[in-house]
Amino acid sequence: MKRKLASAASVVALLITAACGGGSETTKADPNAEIDPGVAVVYQNSWAASGMDPHKTMLGADGLFLGMFYDRLVHRSPAGDPIPGLAESWEFDKDGKALTLHLREGVTFSDGSVFDADAVVANLKRALEPDSGTAPLLAVVGDVRSENATTVVISLKGPGAALPLTLSDLPGMMVSPQAFATPAAATKLKTTPAGAGRYTLADAEAGARYVLKANPGYWDPAAIGATTFEWQVVADPQTRLNAISSNDANIIQVSTTLVAPAEARPELVVSAQPTLNSHTLNFNRSKSEFDKVEVRQAVLYAVDRQEIVEGALDGQATVADQPFPTGYFAHNEALEGSYAHDPDKARELLASVGLKDGFSFEVLVLNVAQIVREAEIIQAQLAKVGIKMKITPVALADLSAAFNRGEGDAAMNAWAGRGDPAILLNQYFNPAAPGNPSKSSAEGFEQAMSAANSAFDDTERGPLLGKVSQLVMDDALYLPIAFFNQGAIHSNNLVGYTPYVAGDEFRGVGVAK
């Protein structure tokens, strides 16, 4: 069913309605059950973070884990709406040239230092430093100043409608200024978080296991369920399912291959839904034959994405034909069904640029069994039109960096949904973005982004973002593969878990007494 563009508040209902299979969308335990804070939540995910510094990381996927330690200026509702966080309120001036933040009082960082306007200014200026992964996301920011202890004014040098939700992402994570006051402190910050969030790091086996302890001074005590939250890194989905089945974990990251077996177990709850997360094949348009739009379009026509959804994702996904899914306010209905599988069209396009015998390229593939399987299906499909694709598996910690410095001709990865659509669009398609090794984009991209970020109402902004997506897809800048269902599988005595459309937060999650 087609849905017209809607505000984010109504989108979550649309997405949950489309959720996978017969699994329950909420916990089977009484949602009002009292939590036993002394019982640890043990969560297993395929990833934690590449480091503990939210402003210096180059991986958007780090935000899920780092959000346990660092509170953000703006929070997100499960539907993706901006809601108060460390900033209790905010407003743009009448000309849209400045954003004023009104800060929450009485907040301290885990090291005891005070959260105030000076701390926000120091953080945002650091997030804008050239070596900060967050700097491109804050490109619209001109100056940051404090008016008083609880008021910060951000001057803008361009359209800024995306800024509030950008501050709900990595750029808005607040670090204790003491933790980057000296070079030695900044070095320690790489491995030791220092935020004002719900938890602190008590123990760690880097890359394997992290023990988090509740921050007793957190301003929103209802957001903390269990006193101890253990985050375990387990890459193999079946191992995660075995762990929750044997009570070695009580919540695990869902994988499309786990939904059916988990739904068959009455002691487990599947809380998964379509999200903004997608699997993609991104071209380096300066390498191989990908400087030619006809070649990129040929790849899109040659790939049967429905076969991938059924053969590699167990049907727990929907075919992607653009950057944002059906029901989301930035979705462009005019793009639905674009680049439908047509091998003859692919061959025709290749022949039109003198490549009737095809060509070869190397793709760096996220070394996760599911995505490697997707790559193998694509490899076979491309071979039918004469394109030879070499698969090179690469670990998550290395994939983005390798691709961005020019290794490989393309990359297959899982793109995490971000707080605002502009973050994703700029991250991969802005010519100046580190995530765009091609250093090129579709003609008119920056002007279209500027127009979209000049609109402050979703009903106006959504279609403008849709025009940006139209430019991206007309130029076949990448191959969108599928929007996959995401969320968690948890024990039926776990209380408080809610899947989020753009990155889970585990607020108030605990085990019932």
DRENKOLTI-971918 format. One record per residue: y, z, x of N, C-alpha, C in turn. Coordinates in steps of 0.05 Angstrom, whole numbers, plus 5000, padded with zeros to 4 digits. Each point is the difference from the previous one (the first is absolute). Layout:
YZXYZXYZX/...
***
This chain:
497650005017502450004983502550005017/501849824995502550005015501850224990/501450135019501950214992502749935011/502150034985502649945010500850225020/501849935018501050195020501050254987/499250235011500750254988501150195021/501350214991500850215019497550135011/500350125024497750135012498850224983/501750134983499050224984497849914981/500249754990498049904981497749875014/500449935026497949855015497550165004/500250265005497650155006498150004977/501050004975498249984977498649735000/501449795007498749745000497949995022/500550115023498149995022497650174993/500450244989497750174994498349884978/501349864981498549874979498049805012/500949875021498449795013498050125021/499850265001498450135020497149924999/498650065022497349905002498050144982/498049854991497650094988500050244982/497750145000499750224981500750275011/501150015024500750265012502350134986/500050274999502250144988502549975017/502449994987502449975015501350275007/498950224988501150265006497650195006/500750235011497850195007498650104976/497450055003498450114978500450304996/500950135022500750284997502550024982/500250244987502450054984502549975017/501849814994502349965017501850255002/499650194981501550255002498450225013/497749945010498450205013501450125024/499550265004501350145022498649915026/501649945020499049925026499450245017/497849995015499450215020501249915026/502350105008501449905024498450055026/498050184998498550065024497849805006/499449834981497949795004501449755011/499149925023501249775014499449744985/502049825000499549734992499349845025/497749874999499149835023500149714991/501749855012500649734993499149815022/498649794993499249805020501349734995/501249895021501449744998499249845025/500349744998499349835023502250015022/502250144994502350005019501650254997/501350095022501950214998502749895008/500750005026502549895010499849935029/501749825009500149925028501550205017/501650174987501650215013501350174979/501450215009501150194982503049974996/501249795011502949964998500649784980/501050074976500349804979502049785006/501950055018502049805005499349815022/498150085017499349835023497449844995/498550074979497649854995500649724991/498249825006500349724992498149934978/498650204989498049954979500850134974/500549834980500750114974497850174988/497549945008497750154989500050305009/501650065021500250285009501350184980/501549894981501650164982498350184982/497649924992498350154983499450285012/499150005025499350245014502550165007/502049875011502450145010501550134977/499749894975501350134977499050284994/497850075012499050284996501750205015/501349915022501650175018503049974996/500849764993502849944999500949954971/502050164991501149954974502049775002/500449864978501849775000502550054984/502149865006502550034985499649944971/498449794995499449914973497050004996/499050104978497249994994499549774980/497449954996499249794981498250124979/500349914975498250084979497449835004/497850084986497649835002500549714993/502049954982500649724993501749865020/501150155020501649875020503050034996/500850164980502950044996501150205021/502549965007501350215018500650254984/499250235011500650264988501050195022/501350224992501150185020498050115020/500850025024498450125022501850195014/500449965026501950175015502949934991/500449774989502549944987499650054970/501550194989499750064971501149784982/502049865011501249784985501449815019/500749774990501449805017501549814981/502049875011501449794984501449815019/500249754992501549805014502950024990/501949925018502849994990500349754982/502349974988500349794979499849725012/500549975026499849745013497249955013/498350204999497349985012500149995030/502250105012500349995029499350265015/499250204984499350265012498050144981/498250155012498150164985500450295008/500550174981500450295005497650164992/499050165018497750174995500950294997/499050144979500550284996497550155006/500050175021497650115011499250264988/497450055001498950254991500750235019/500750234989500850235017497650185005/500150165021497950205005497549895012/500049765011497749885012500050045030/497750075012499850025029497749835010/500249925025497849865013497950205009/497749895008497750185007500650165025/502049915017500750155024502250214994/500850024974502050204992502849904999/500549765011502849904999500749914972/502649994995501049954973500249704994/499249934976500449734990502849994987/501749825010502649974989501049725005/502549954994501149735003500049915029/500550185018500049925028497249915009/497950134989497349925006499449724989/501049954977499649734988501449795016/502450055008501549815017498549945026/499150215013498649975025497449844996/498650054978497549854994500549714995/502049944983500549724993501149845024/501650135017500949865024497749955019/498250195002497649955017498249784988/499750004973498449804987501249725004/502649985007501349755004499949915029/499050165018499949935028498349755004/500749835020498649755003496950025004/499150235011497150035004498650134977/501450044978498950134976498849794982/497550044992498749814981501449994974/501650214994501450014974502749865001/501049925023502649885002500349754983/498149815000500349764983500250074971/498850224991500050074972502750114992/501650085020502750124995502249815009/499449755002501949805011502650004984/499950074975502450004983501950235006/499050205014501650245005502149955022/502550064994502149975020500650265015/500550214984500750265012498950224983/499550235012499150244986501750245008/501050144980501750245007499550224980/500650245008499850234983502750074989/500250054974502650094988500150305001/497750134995499850295002497050065004/499250254999497250075007497949884981/500949924976498049894981500649724990/501849865014500849734991500049815023/498649784997499949795020500949744988/501749855014501049744990499049795020/498549804988499049785015501649754994/501549905019501649764996498249765004/500449794983498249775001501649755009/498649835015501249755009498849764986/498750064978498949784983498950124974/498849844983498950104975497850215005/500150224985498350235006498350104977/499449844980498450104978497350115008/498949905022497450085009500050275015/502450105007500150235018498850264989/500550074975498750264990497050005004/498649794993497150005003499249955030/501749885015499549995029500050285012/501650184989500150275009497750174989/498349874984497550144992497749925018/500649835019498049905019500550135027/498849895021500350115027502950065008/502049824994502750065009501250264988/499050084977501050244987498550265007/498049995017498650245009501750155020/500550254993501850175016498550165021/500849975025498950135023501950225009/499050235009501850205011501549895024/502750014999501549895023499350135027/498950254998499250135025497649865013/498549854983497649875010500649745014/502549915000500749765016502650055015/500750265004502550075014499949945030/497650005011499749955029497749805004/499949865022497749825005497350144999/499950255010497550154999499250064971/501950074984499450054971499149754986/501349785006499249744987497249925008/499350065025497249945009498050164985/500650264996498350174984499749914971/502149894990500149914972497949784995/499349855020498049794997497350104990/499450255007497450124992500350254983/502450114997500450254985502249964979/499349984974502149964980501950244998/502549954992501950214996501849924977/499050054976501449924976500750234982/500749934975500650204979498249964976/497649895006498249934978498150224992/498049924984498250194988498250145020/499349865021498050105019501049985029/498750175017500449985028497349955013/500049915024497449935014499050245015/497650104992498950245012498049925022/498649794997498049925020499549704998/499249885022499649714998498049915021/498349814992498449845018501049724996/501749915018501549754995498249774992/500849874978498549784990497550064985/499450264996497550084987500450214979/501550215006500150234981502750155004/501350064977502550145001499950234980/500750245008500050234982502950074994/500749984975502850054991500150274986/502150165006500450254986502649994984/499950124977502349994981502550135013/502349884995502650105009500950204979/500050265007500650214979502849984990/501849875015502849994992500749744986/498049844993500749744987501450044974/502149844995501850044977498749964973/497749865000498749944974497150115002/499650264996497350115003497949884982/500849894977498049874982498849755012/501349895021499049765013497850065020/499450265004497850085018497850134984/497749885000497750114987498350175019/498749885018498350145020501650085024/499550245009501350105024499249845025/497549915000499049835022499349734990/500949795013499449734994498949865025/497549935000498849885024499849704996/501149855018500049714999498149895021/497949884991498049895018500149705001/499749885023500149715003497149905001/499249864979497349894998500249714991/499549825019500449714994498049894980/497550085002497949884984500050104971/500349834980500150094972497550154992/497749905007497550134992499850285011/500950045025500050275012501850194984/502349894990501850174984498650074974/498649814987498650064975497850215005/498649975022497950205006501250285004/502450015012501250265005500850144974/501249854981500850134975497550064983/497949855003497650054985498650255010/500450075026498750245011501950235003/502349984986502150215000501250055027/499949815019501450025025502949914997/500649894978502849924993500250034970/502550044991500450014970501949784990/501049835018501549774992499949795023/499649754993499849795020501649764992/500949845019501449754995498049824986/500949874978498249824986499849745016/497749874997499549735010498849854978/500649744998499049844978496950014998/498750035023497150015000498950264989/501650204998499150274992500350064970/501649834986500650074972497550014983/498449805000497650004983498150235006/499250055025498250235005501350274994/502650035003501350254994500250054970/500549784985500150034971497450084988/497849955014497450074990499350305004/501750145014499550285006501850184984/498950164982501750154982501750215013/499350085024501550215014502449895015/500349734999502249875014501949864980/502549995007502149874984501249775016/500149774989501349775013502849974988/502050055016502849974992501249775016/499649764991501049775014501449814981/501949855010501649824983501049785018/500949784988501449805015502650125012/500649925024502450105013501549775013/502150075015501549795015498649925026/497850135007498549945024498649734998/500149845021498749744999498749935026/498049824999498849885023501349735004/500749935025501549765006499149865025/500749755003499849855025502849915006/501150105022502849945007500049815024/501549784997500149805021502250075021/499449955025502149985020500949715000/502349954987500849734995501249865025/499750135023500849875025497549925016/497650044989497649945015498149824985/498049905015498149814989501549784985/499149934976501349794984501750124978/500550275001501250134978503149974998/501149845018502849944997500549794978/497849884991500249804979499350124972/501949984982499650114973497549884987/499549745005497749874987497450135009/499950095025497550125011499750284987/502150154998499850264987499249974970/501249814987499249954972497149914998/499149845019497249915000498150245002/500750205016498350245002499950144974/502350034986500050144975498349854979/500249744999498449854981497050015007/499350025025497250005009498550264994/501550214996498850274997499650064970/497550074993499350084973500250314999/502250104991500450295000498350154980/499249874978498350134981497250055013/499149825016497450045014500250245018/502350055013500450235017500050264983/501450004978500050234982497250084992/498449804993497350064991498150055022/500349865023498050015021500550225020/502550085004500750205021501250254988/501149984976501450234988498750104975/497649914994498450104978501449994973/501849814998501549974975502150214995/500350195019502050214997502749935012/501049764992502549905010500849774981/502549915004500949774985501149795020/499649754993501049795018503050025003/500949985025502950015006501149725003/502249944987501349745004502950025008/500850255007502850065008500050285011/502450105009500150265013499650244981/500449974974499950234982498349954976/498550204990498049954979501249984972/498449894982500749994972500850284989/502150024985500850254989502150155016/500349935026502150125016502649854996/502250155001502549884992500949775018/499049985024500749785018498149764998/498050024983498149784997501449754988/499249775009501249744990497849864984/500349994974498049874983499749705006/502149885010499949715005498149935023/499350205016498249965023497150054993/499450094976497350064992498349755001/497750015014498349775002500749805021/502150065015500849805021497949995022/499849775012498149945021497150064991/499449914975497250034991498249845018/497650095003498149885019499749704995/500649855021500049704997499549895028/497449985009499449905027501049715004/499949844980501049725003503050005006/501550174987502950025005500450095029/498350195009500350105028499549775019/498049844996499449785018502349795000/501149954976502249814998502450105016/500650254998502350125015499649985030/497550065009499449995028500349715010/499049814985500249725008502949915001/501750114983502849914999501550075025/499050185016501350085026498249935023/498249804997498449915022497750185008/499150174981497850185007497649964981/499349754995497849954982497450115010/499850045027497550125011500350305003/502150124989500450285001501250105026/499850265004501150135025498650275003/500650145021498850265006502250215003/499350254992501850225005498450265002/501350215012498850265003501550204981/498450154986501250214983499150275009/501950185004499450285006499450144973/497750134999499150124974499750305003/501250144981499650294999497150075000/499150165020497250055004498950204980/500049924975498850154978498049824987/497650094994497949834991500849824977/501450124981500849854976501849775007/502050045017501949795007498749805019/498250085017498549815016498349824982/498950114979498449844981501849804986/502450084993502049814988500649775019/500350085026500649795020497749805003/497650104998497649825002499949814976/500750104977500149824976502149795004/502450085009502249815005499249805022/498750105020499149825022498249784989/498250074983498149804988501649804982/501950114985501549834981501849805016/501250095021501849835016498349795015/497650075008498349805014499549764982/500050034974499449784982502249794999/502450085010502249805001500649935029/498350095019500349925028501650205017/500650234989501550205015498050205013/500250045026498350195014501550255006/499150234989501450255003498350195017/501050095022498750195017500850284992/498150184995500550274991499950195024/502250155004500150215021500650274988/498050174996500550274989501750175018/501950144988501850185016500450264984/500150225014500350264988502850024987/500250174979502550034985502350085019/499450195018502150105018501249785018/498549785004500949795018500849744987/499149964975500349744987502949914998/501750164987502749914996501549955026/499650185019501449975026499149745014/497449954999499049765014501149754986/500049994974501049764986503049975004/501450225000502949985002500949925028/498350045020500849915027498949725006/498849874979499349725003497149945005/498350214998497149955003498949884974/498049835003498949874976501949814987/499049844981501649814986500650104971/498450194992500450124973498750285001/500650154979498850274998499250064971/497650114997499050104974500150305000/501450114980500650285000500250104971/500250264997500650124974502950095001/501649884983502850074998500450234981/501250225009500450234983502449964983/499850084974502349994983502250185011/502549924998502250165010501850094978/501850185006501650134980501749804984/501049805013501749804986499049725008/500049814981499149735007501449875024/502550075003501649885022498850085027/498850245002498850095025497949815009/498149944982497849825007501049725006/501849894983501049735004501449985027/501750195007501449995025498150055024/498150184996498250075022498549765011/499249814982498349785009501449735000/502349974986501249744998502849985009/501350225006502749995011499849905029/501649805008499749895027500450205022/501550224995500650195020498050235001/498150014981498150234998497949995022/499350245011497850015020497449904989/499550024973497549924988499949704995/502049855009500149714997500149875027/497749965013500049885027501049715001/500049874977501049734998503049985005/501450224993502950015001501349774984/498749944978501049804981499450084972/501149864981499450074972500549754983/499750034974500749784982503049974998/500949754997502849954997501150154976/502250145004501250154979499050284996/498150095017498750264996502150235001/501650005021501950225003502150014978/500949774991501949994978498850104974/497449934996498750094975499550305001/499350105024499750295002502650154995/502249895010502650124996500750014971/499449784985500550004972498450214985/497450025007498250204987501050285006/501050065024500850275006502850064992/501349814986502650044988499750094971/497649994989499550084972498850284999/501250174984499150295000498350074976/499549814983498350054976497549835003/497650134995497549865004499849754983/501050004976499749774983501649765011/502150055015501549795013498849945028/499250215014499149975027497249875002/498350074980497349895001499949705002/501349854983500049715002501149905026/502050145011501249915025498050045023/498550224999497950035020497849794996/499549934975498149794994500849735013/502649955001501049765013499450005030/500250245012499350035028497049935004/498350114982497249945002499549704996/501649874983499749714996500549855026/502050085015500649875026497750045019/499050245001497850075018497649834994/499349974974497649854993500449705001/502349904993500549725002499749905029/500850185018499749935029497350095011/498350124983497450095009500250165026/501750215000500450155024497550175007/498350064980497650155005498049944978/497650095003497949984979499650274987/500950044976499350244985497149984990/498450205004497249984993499450154975/500450265000499350164977501650265000/500650104976501050274996497650184993/499450195018497650154996500550274988/498050094984500250264987500050225021/501750204997500250215020500350274985/499350215014500150264989498050185014/498550164985498250195012497550044983/497950095012497750114987500050295006/499750174980500150295006498050154983/499450245008498250174985501350084974/498350064980501150054973501350284996/500150155022501550264999502649995015/500749755009502649975013502149964979/502350135004502150004980502649885013/501449854984502749925008500349725013/497749875005500349745013501049784981/502049855008501049784985500449765019/498849774994500549775017502949904997/501149925022502849895001499949705005/501949864988500149715003500749915028/501350185015500849925027499650245019/497550085004499350205019499750284988/497650115001499450264988501550225015/500450234985501550225012498650274999/497950024983498350254999501750244993/502149974984501750234993498550184980/499750255007498850194981497049984998/498749865019497149964998498550255011/498050094986498450235008497450014985/498450195006497450044988500250224979/499049944976500250204978498350245006/501050234990498450255003497549984983/
***
